[in-house]
Amino acid sequence: MLVERLRRGVVRLGPQGRAVLALHDRLGGRGLVEESAWLFRAARGRSLIVTIGTDQGRTPVLLAEGSRWSRASVVAIDRGAEAARSMAGIERVEPKIMTPLQALSLWDGAPIDLLFVDGAPGYADARLALDQWGPLVAPGGTIALREHDRPDEALRAWRDSIDRRADLWSTGRSVGNLIWATRASASV
């Protein structure tokens, strides 16, 4: 408890810091406050956000709140019914209770501004989500991955899928168990 309070004192959350902290505390979950702040900030100015995995519905709420001024649509793909209950009635969040491959087969091809893969269990699932959904990220858009249970496997999937495509992705940084990259411009 003391460590969390001390860390909060040094985390730079920006102008909406109080809102991020309040939302992080209300939602709970396993993510660090720095990860919640990243989600909130990354959602700003976006039009279409997709999250594969939802941390039991918490991630789409952070993304919807962070993008409230741009009025982004947040498509939240999750296999669990619990996630659907926690997302019910959240403005601009469209829950899709299905696997990522099922959702992909129904996708209309719209370019994604922010793709967030949250909690892909293990290398195979993370790699599949990155390889199958990554090409749908618009030029200048962002792709990100977070995994708490098996971060080593997720990082290996990231390296094999995103880092090996330096022609398409400019790797950003990481915070906690979250890593992100930006898609190169259309001229590449």
C-alpha positions in Angstrom: 0.0 0.0 0.0 2.8 2.4 0.9 4.7 1.5 -2.2 1.7 2.2 -4.4 1.2 5.6 -2.7 4.8 6.5 -3.2 4.8 5.4 -6.8 1.7 7.5 -7.5 3.6 10.5 -6.2 6.2 10.2 -9.0 4.0 9.0 -11.9 3.4 11.7 -14.5 -0.2 11.5 -15.4 -0.6 14.8 -17.2 -3.5 17.2 -17.0 -6.1 14.5 -16.5 -4.1 12.8 -13.7 -6.8 13.0 -11.1 -9.4 11.6 -13.5 -7.0 8.7 -14.5 -6.3 7.9 -10.8 -10.0 7.9 -9.9 -10.9 5.7 -12.8 -8.0 3.3 -12.2 -9.0 3.0 -8.5 -12.7 2.5 -9.4 -12.1 -0.1 -12.0 -9.5 -2.1 -10.1 -7.8 -4.8 -12.2 -4.3 -6.0 -12.4 -2.7 -3.2 -14.4 -0.4 -0.6 -13.0 -1.5 3.0 -12.7 1.1 3.9 -15.4 -0.6 1.4 -17.7 -4.0 3.0 -17.1 -2.5 6.4 -17.8 -1.0 5.1 -21.0 -4.4 3.7 -22.2 -6.2 6.9 -21.3 -3.6 9.1 -23.2 -3.3 6.7 -26.1 -7.0 6.9 -26.8 -7.1 10.7 -27.2 -7.8 11.9 -30.8 -8.7 8.4 -32.1 -11.7 7.5 -34.2 -11.7 3.6 -34.0 -10.2 1.7 -31.2 -10.1 -2.1 -30.9 -9.2 -4.0 -27.8 -8.7 -7.8 -28.0 -9.1 -8.9 -24.4 -10.6 -6.5 -21.9 -9.2 -7.2 -18.4 -12.8 -8.1 -17.5 -14.2 -5.0 -19.1 -11.8 -2.5 -17.5 -9.7 -1.7 -20.6 -12.6 -0.5 -22.8 -13.8 1.8 -20.1 -10.3 3.5 -19.8 -10.2 3.8 -23.6 -13.7 5.2 -23.9 -13.0 7.8 -21.2 -9.7 8.8 -22.7 -11.3 9.3 -26.1 -14.4 11.0 -24.9 -13.6 14.3 -26.7 -12.9 12.6 -30.0 -16.0 10.3 -29.5 -14.1 7.2 -30.7 -15.8 3.9 -31.1 -14.3 1.2 -28.9 -14.8 -2.3 -30.1 -14.1 -4.7 -27.2 -13.5 -8.3 -28.2 -13.5 -10.8 -25.3 -14.5 -14.4 -24.9 -15.9 -14.0 -21.4 -19.5 -13.2 -20.4 -18.2 -11.4 -17.3 -16.6 -8.8 -19.5 -19.9 -8.2 -21.3 -21.6 -7.5 -18.1 -19.0 -5.0 -16.9 -19.2 -3.2 -20.3 -23.0 -3.1 -20.5 -24.2 0.5 -21.0 -20.8 2.1 -21.4 -21.2 4.8 -24.0 -19.3 4.1 -27.3 -18.2 0.6 -26.2 -19.3 -2.2 -28.5 -18.8 -5.5 -26.8 -18.1 -8.5 -29.1 -18.2 -11.7 -27.1 -16.3 -14.0 -29.4 -12.8 -15.1 -30.2 -10.5 -12.7 -32.1 -10.6 -14.9 -35.1 -14.4 -14.9 -35.1 -14.4 -11.1 -34.8 -11.9 -10.9 -37.6 -14.1 -12.9 -39.9 -16.9 -10.3 -39.4 -14.6 -7.2 -39.6 -15.6 -4.8 -42.4 -12.1 -3.7 -43.1 -12.3 -0.3 -41.4 -8.8 0.9 -40.5 -8.0 0.8 -36.8 -6.4 3.8 -35.1 -5.4 2.0 -31.9 -5.2 -1.8 -31.5 -4.7 -3.0 -28.0 -4.1 -6.7 -27.3 -4.8 -7.2 -23.6 -3.8 -10.4 -21.9 -3.3 -12.7 -24.8 -2.5 -16.0 -22.9 0.8 -17.2 -24.2 2.9 -16.9 -27.3 0.5 -18.5 -29.8 -2.5 -16.3 -28.9 -0.4 -13.1 -28.8 1.3 -13.9 -32.1 -2.1 -14.7 -33.7 -3.7 -11.5 -32.6 -0.7 -9.4 -33.6 -0.3 -11.0 -37.0 -4.0 -11.2 -37.9 -5.1 -7.8 -36.6 -1.9 -5.8 -37.0 -2.4 -5.2 -40.7 -5.7 -3.5 -40.0 -3.9 -0.7 -38.1 -4.0 2.5 -40.1 -0.8 4.3 -41.1 0.2 6.4 -38.1 -2.0 4.2 -35.9 -0.8 2.4 -32.8 -0.5 -1.2 -31.8 0.1 -2.3 -28.2 0.3 -5.5 -26.2 0.0 -6.1 -22.4 0.3 -9.4 -20.6 0.6 -10.0 -16.9 0.6 -13.8 -16.6 3.2 -14.7 -19.2 5.0 -11.5 -20.2 8.1 -13.4 -21.6 5.9 -15.3 -24.1 4.1 -12.1 -25.1 7.3 -10.2 -25.6 8.7 -13.1 -27.7 5.5 -12.9 -29.8 6.0 -9.1 -30.1 9.5 -9.5 -31.3 8.6 -12.2 -33.8 5.6 -10.2 -35.2 6.2 -6.5 -34.8 10.0 -6.0 -34.2 10.8 -8.1 -37.3 8.8 -5.7 -39.4 10.8 -2.5 -39.0 9.5 -1.5 -42.4 6.0 -1.3 -41.0 6.4 -0.5 -37.3 8.3 2.0 -35.3 8.6 0.5 -31.9 7.8 2.9 -29.1 8.6 2.2 -25.5 7.1 0.1 -22.8 5.5 0.8 -19.4 5.0 -2.0 -16.9 4.0 -5.0 -19.0 2.7 -2.9 -21.9 4.7 -2.3 -25.1 3.6 -0.3 -28.2 4.6 0.7 -31.7 3.4 3.1 -34.4 2.6 2.1 -37.9 4.7 3.7 -40.6 3.1 6.2 -43.0 1.3 5.0 -46.1 4.2 5.8 -48.3 6.3 2.9 -47.0 
